[in-house]
């Protein structure tokens, strides 16, 4: 939203994080689910700890941030499987909000 520090610094940070080159964790699955979405991502791995965070700007209802930290040797796989579950919940929530708006009008 450009309010944390300044619009200029927010824009600079987005430029640094856009188009992740490493195709694993959240990004691997998101590229399959929403190929046209803009992904701004930071991730890391240390021993059995796997972290990932992504800002998703995509079509329809997709405008969200996902963050996860997993301590497991299967952490990458867990993070790949987490995104479709999260998307399912977010989609239902978005559809419910639209339905409520329609009832109000």
C-alpha positions as CSV (number, residue, x, y, z in Angstrom):
1,X,0.0,0.0,0.0
2,X,3.0,2.2,0.1
3,X,2.5,3.4,3.7
4,X,5.0,1.4,5.8
5,X,8.0,3.7,5.1
6,X,7.3,5.6,1.9
7,X,5.9,4.9,-1.6
8,X,9.4,5.1,-3.0
9,X,10.8,2.5,-0.6
10,X,7.7,0.2,-1.0
11,X,8.1,0.3,-4.8
12,X,11.8,-0.5,-4.4
13,X,11.1,-3.5,-2.2
14,X,8.5,-4.8,-4.6
15,X,11.0,-4.6,-7.4
16,X,13.5,-6.6,-5.4
17,X,11.0,-9.3,-4.5
18,X,9.1,-9.7,-7.8
19,X,9.5,-12.7,-10.2
20,X,11.3,-15.3,-7.9
21,X,13.9,-17.2,-9.9
22,X,13.8,-20.3,-7.6
23,X,10.8,-22.4,-8.5
24,X,10.1,-24.2,-5.2
25,X,7.9,-24.0,-2.1
26,X,4.9,-21.6,-2.5
27,X,6.0,-20.4,-5.9
28,X,6.1,-23.8,-7.5
29,X,2.5,-24.4,-6.7
30,X,1.3,-20.9,-7.4
31,X,2.8,-20.8,-10.9
32,X,0.6,-23.8,-11.7
33,X,-2.6,-22.6,-10.0
34,X,-2.4,-18.9,-11.1
35,X,0.1,-18.6,-13.9
36,X,-0.7,-14.9,-14.5
37,X,-0.3,-13.7,-10.9
38,X,2.4,-11.3,-9.8
39,X,4.4,-13.0,-7.0
40,X,6.6,-11.1,-4.6
41,X,8.5,-13.6,-2.6
42,X,11.2,-14.2,0.1
43,X,12.1,-17.6,1.4
44,X,14.8,-19.4,3.3
45,X,16.0,-22.8,4.4
46,X,18.3,-23.8,7.3
47,X,18.7,-27.4,8.2
48,X,15.2,-28.7,8.6
49,X,13.6,-25.3,8.9
50,X,11.8,-24.1,5.7
51,X,10.2,-20.6,5.5
52,X,8.3,-18.9,2.7
53,X,6.4,-15.7,2.3
54,X,4.6,-14.4,-0.8
55,X,2.5,-11.5,-1.7
56,X,0.1,-12.6,-4.4
57,X,-1.6,-10.1,-6.8
58,X,-3.7,-12.2,-9.2
59,X,-7.0,-12.2,-11.0
60,X,-10.4,-12.2,-9.3
61,X,-10.2,-12.4,-5.5
62,X,-6.4,-13.0,-5.3
63,X,-4.7,-10.3,-3.3
64,X,-3.2,-11.8,-0.2
65,X,0.0,-12.5,1.8
66,X,0.9,-16.0,2.8
67,X,3.7,-16.8,5.4
68,X,4.8,-20.1,6.8
69,X,7.6,-21.6,8.8
70,X,8.0,-25.4,9.0
71,X,10.4,-27.5,11.0
72,X,10.5,-30.7,9.0
73,X,12.8,-32.5,6.6
74,X,9.7,-32.5,4.3
75,X,9.2,-28.8,4.7
76,X,9.3,-27.9,1.0
77,X,6.6,-30.4,0.2
78,X,4.5,-29.3,3.1
79,X,4.7,-25.7,1.9
80,X,3.8,-26.7,-1.7
81,X,0.7,-28.5,-0.4
82,X,-0.3,-25.7,1.9
83,X,-1.0,-23.1,-0.8
84,X,-3.9,-25.0,-2.5
85,X,-5.5,-25.4,0.9
86,X,-5.1,-21.7,1.7
87,X,-6.4,-20.7,-1.8
88,X,-9.5,-22.8,-1.2
89,X,-10.3,-21.1,2.1
90,X,-9.6,-17.6,0.6
91,X,-11.8,-18.3,-2.4
92,X,-14.7,-19.4,-0.3
93,X,-14.3,-16.3,1.9
94,X,-14.2,-14.0,-1.2
95,X,-17.3,-15.7,-2.7
96,X,-19.1,-15.3,0.6
97,X,-18.2,-11.6,0.8
98,X,-19.5,-11.1,-2.8
99,X,-22.7,-12.9,-1.9
100,X,-23.2,-10.7,1.1
101,X,-22.7,-7.6,-1.0
102,X,-25.3,-8.8,-3.5
103,X,-27.8,-9.3,-0.7
104,X,-27.2,-5.7,0.6
105,X,-27.9,-4.2,-2.8
